[in-house]
Amino acid sequence: MRREGAATGGLMSAAVLRLDGMRGVRVRCTAGTAWLTEDGSARDVVLVPGDEHVVQGAGPVLVVGLPACGLLLWRQAASAPEAVRLG
C-alpha cells in the first residue's frame, strides 16, 4: 500500500536504522520483520507485514531488520499525510 508523502525504505539483515524526532510517525512493516525500540519505553515492538506502530516518544527509535524488512513511514496530519525524511 503506497501513501502519498510517505518515506519508504528497507533494511538488510541486522542493519540498524536510527530515527530521531519521529513522535507521531506511523511505521508500517511492508516485508520481512522489523524490531523497534523507543528510547524511554519499557517495551519493544515487533512488526510483520501489515503491522503498524505509532512512535510515542520524542527520543530516538532504533529499527532492526530480522532478518530484513521493508518499511513505510508517514506522519498523519489533520488533513493529509505529511512527508517523513529518512536520514
LINTA-V360993 format. One record per run of one state. SS is the DSSP state (A for helix, B for strand, O for the rest). FROM is the first residue (numbers start at 0). TO is the last residue. If there is no record, write none. Layout:
BEGIN
SS|FROM|TO / SS|FROM|TO
END
This chain:
BEGIN
O|0|5 / B|6|10 / O|11|11 / B|12|12 / O|13|14 / B|15|18 / O|19|23 / B|24|37 / O|38|42 / B|43|47 / O|48|50 / B|51|53 / O|54|59 / B|60|75 / O|76|79 / B|80|81 / O|82|86
END
